[in-house]
């Protein structure tokens, strides 16, 4: 986990849109194949590609893995 100061420094050095993912968002992607929700799976793949290309930032609050 990074500190708030580190996050601010990183975001101001390379500004781009930020998406905050919560537990429900991640669960929807995980459950999508069982529910035949292809669009949701494709959206998750696209978000990951955008993050890998540094087009957007994806953030997950530290509480999410424990939920």
PAFIDREN-549527 format. One record per residue (C-alpha): x negated, y negated, z; residue number from 1; residue in one letter. Coordinates in nm, 4 decimals. Example, Ala and Ser with C-alpha at 12.3 -4.5 7.8 and 13.67 -1.06 7.14 Angstrom:
2
@xx -1.2300; yy 0.4500; zz 0.7800; seq 1; type A
@xx -1.3670; yy 0.1060; zz 0.7140; seq 2; type S
REM end
This chain:
67
@xx 0.0000; yy 0.0000; zz 0.0000; seq 1; type X
@xx -0.1284; yy -0.3464; zz -0.0838; seq 2; type X
@xx -0.0941; yy -0.6544; zz 0.1307; seq 3; type X
@xx 0.1370; yy -0.9397; zz 0.0449; seq 4; type X
@xx -0.1631; yy -1.1648; zz -0.0216; seq 5; type X
@xx -0.3072; yy -0.9081; zz -0.2638; seq 6; type X
@xx 0.0250; yy -0.8786; zz -0.4451; seq 7; type X
@xx 0.0574; yy -1.2564; zz -0.4803; seq 8; type X
@xx -0.2973; yy -1.2877; zz -0.6109; seq 9; type X
@xx -0.2421; yy -1.0056; zz -0.8600; seq 10; type X
@xx 0.0921; yy -1.1393; zz -0.9822; seq 11; type X
@xx -0.0267; yy -1.4946; zz -1.0268; seq 12; type X
@xx -0.3380; yy -1.3772; zz -1.2136; seq 13; type X
@xx -0.1267; yy -1.1890; zz -1.4692; seq 14; type X
@xx 0.2361; yy -1.3086; zz -1.4545; seq 15; type X
@xx 0.5024; yy -1.0876; zz -1.6123; seq 16; type X
@xx 0.8547; yy -0.9698; zz -1.5292; seq 17; type X
@xx 0.8898; yy -0.7654; zz -1.2115; seq 18; type X
@xx 1.1373; yy -0.4815; zz -1.1631; seq 19; type X
@xx 1.2037; yy -0.3574; zz -0.8113; seq 20; type X
@xx 1.3055; yy 0.0080; zz -0.8104; seq 21; type X
@xx 1.5119; yy 0.1400; zz -0.5219; seq 22; type X
@xx 1.5966; yy 0.4945; zz -0.4180; seq 23; type X
@xx 1.9150; yy 0.5065; zz -0.6241; seq 24; type X
@xx 1.7323; yy 0.3986; zz -0.9387; seq 25; type X
@xx 1.4763; yy 0.6745; zz -0.9005; seq 26; type X
@xx 1.7374; yy 0.9349; zz -0.8078; seq 27; type X
@xx 1.9442; yy 0.8478; zz -1.1149; seq 28; type X
@xx 1.6437; yy 0.9188; zz -1.3359; seq 29; type X
@xx 1.5690; yy 1.2469; zz -1.1564; seq 30; type X
@xx 1.9314; yy 1.3646; zz -1.1692; seq 31; type X
@xx 1.9956; yy 1.2506; zz -1.5259; seq 32; type X
@xx 1.8899; yy 1.5743; zz -1.7024; seq 33; type X
@xx 2.1307; yy 1.7781; zz -1.4879; seq 34; type X
@xx 2.4111; yy 1.5376; zz -1.5751; seq 35; type X
@xx 2.3197; yy 1.5163; zz -1.9443; seq 36; type X
@xx 2.2466; yy 1.1437; zz -1.9189; seq 37; type X
@xx 1.9926; yy 1.1154; zz -2.1988; seq 38; type X
@xx 2.0093; yy 0.7344; zz -2.2122; seq 39; type X
@xx 1.9014; yy 0.7080; zz -1.8482; seq 40; type X
@xx 1.6067; yy 0.9400; zz -1.9035; seq 41; type X
@xx 1.5002; yy 0.7439; zz -2.2108; seq 42; type X
@xx 1.5311; yy 0.4181; zz -2.0170; seq 43; type X
@xx 1.3024; yy 0.5591; zz -1.7466; seq 44; type X
@xx 1.0465; yy 0.6638; zz -2.0070; seq 45; type X
@xx 1.0638; yy 0.3199; zz -2.1689; seq 46; type X
@xx 1.0184; yy 0.1418; zz -1.8353; seq 47; type X
@xx 0.7143; yy 0.3556; zz -1.7623; seq 48; type X
@xx 0.5692; yy 0.2745; zz -2.1067; seq 49; type X
@xx 0.6303; yy -0.0981; zz -2.0541; seq 50; type X
@xx 0.4544; yy -0.0793; zz -1.7189; seq 51; type X
@xx 0.1621; yy 0.1137; zz -1.8704; seq 52; type X
@xx 0.1267; yy -0.1559; zz -2.1377; seq 53; type X
@xx 0.1396; yy -0.4201; zz -1.8639; seq 54; type X
@xx 0.4490; yy -0.5784; zz -2.0169; seq 55; type X
@xx 0.6385; yy -0.5505; zz -1.6884; seq 56; type X
@xx 0.5548; yy -0.4670; zz -1.3273; seq 57; type X
@xx 0.7336; yy -0.1884; zz -1.1435; seq 58; type X
@xx 0.7502; yy -0.2118; zz -0.7658; seq 59; type X
@xx 0.8795; yy 0.0422; zz -0.5197; seq 60; type X
@xx 0.9231; yy -0.0672; zz -0.1591; seq 61; type X
@xx 0.7292; yy 0.1453; zz 0.0864; seq 62; type X
@xx 1.0509; yy 0.2719; zz 0.2484; seq 63; type X
@xx 1.1693; yy 0.4445; zz -0.0732; seq 64; type X
@xx 0.9487; yy 0.7578; zz -0.0544; seq 65; type X
@xx 1.0821; yy 0.8275; zz 0.2948; seq 66; type X
@xx 1.4482; yy 0.7853; zz 0.2027; seq 67; type X
REM end
